[in-house]
């Protein structure tokens, strides 16, 4: 059981409220706005749909747009097409488990409807648990419960909200990543490594998380040099680093090997329904029964890099075209946020950054009262992680995905705005003196929870500082625009 922390309970309540509102709004927007005929993956439905299926699609169909169709297709049919291998198996496996729990309803619902219900239910749960995990992580790293509280509330209003609700892997990845980070902060390295490895099986950028394990091990190595045998500690460090890389790389390697067995080894093809074969013919999709693809003959046959290059045109500076300027503008707010956070931190702790966080200060006296909040020395490795993701995403990916890419991977996107709110919003200081709001009637007498400060700022929008209005305006605008556009196949990916 979680301890009775009022802040955590408020985060839990706010996350549930935001998720319910998100599901309601996507259903409304999906009903009143006609779908755009986009050139997106749209496989045929093999099973007839009844009235209940149509009802489910009307309520939850907005969650199945764009890349969500790939995840639903994989959960229903497996990896039939070559380009399906761009999507890692962790989330489809979770959907399959959720669908199995709905097996008693299969007489009433089609498999597609069960998958949609699984998407809505599982991402509802993953999102709420991710918000709580981020709150706990913030308390451990920031040493400032109020700032950790603000950050978790901001996560509930995430600009990547539509992707945390729709049939994407972002909510599960955020839960696993924030939980793994929290376990590492508690010193539970093995548990952390396992969670990071599972996260790598959900999204490929989980591989970057190996940096957290490596940095933690290097910190332990340097702190033990003066007390223990250096040679023995160096050997232990090298073994630990190798094990970390192996553990996090194993899910990726196994997935690549599975693809190799399907496309490059004879006799591995399996029967494919005729409508899906016809779709492959019409759209030019490669299936397992065709000729061996060129990546099978590479020295290191990685289907993932081949797919990203051929199907999505992902590569270094490949997206830098004049016609992509709107997408760069779409990604600009989150990019500015991370750059601003990096500049603020580096200028505050130049020596810490120069020593890669392994030596905190030249002057030991400053260690007696270290900074708290976003400027805490413990934040360094998280900031490097965010900067690496931004650099890679900005140079090598479709930049419009940066919002969900960073919003589901790094707490910096929420910690830094929380720092700005606490530092520059005078209203938050006055909100501290407002009487606490009581819990429900069945709560223990005298039990209190803190008023939601983010809602307090929204109620007093006109008197908020410009920084607060920019931050909350960005979060809320992207939340609502994402729902409005994404659930109708309009460009918001």
Buried (B, 14 or more C-beta within 10 A) or exposed (E): EEEEBBBBBBBBBBBBEBBEEBBEBBBBBBEEBEEEEBEBBBBEBBEEBEEEBEEBBEBBBBBBBBBBBBBBBBBBBBBBBBBBBBBBBBBBBBBBEBBEEBEEEEEEBBBBBBBBBBBBBBBBBBBBBBBBBBBBBBBBBBBBBBBBBBBBBBBBBBBBBBBBBBBBBBBBBBBBBBBBBBBBBEEBBEBBBBBBBBBBBBBBBBBBBBBBBBBBBBBBBEEBEEEEEEEEBEEBBEEBBEBBBEBBBEBBEEBBEBBBEBBBEEEEEEEBEEEBBEBBEEEEBBBBBEEEBEBBEEEEBBBBBBBBEBBBEBEEEBBEEEEBEEBBEBBEBBBEBBBEBBEBBBEEBEEBBEBEBEEBBEEEEEEEEEBBBBBBBBBBBBBBBBBBBBEBBBBBBBBBBBBBBBBBBBBBBBBBBBBBBBBEBEBBEEBEEEEEEEBEEEEEEEEEBBBBBBEBBBEEEEEBBEBBBBBBBBBBEBBBBBBBBBBBBBEBB
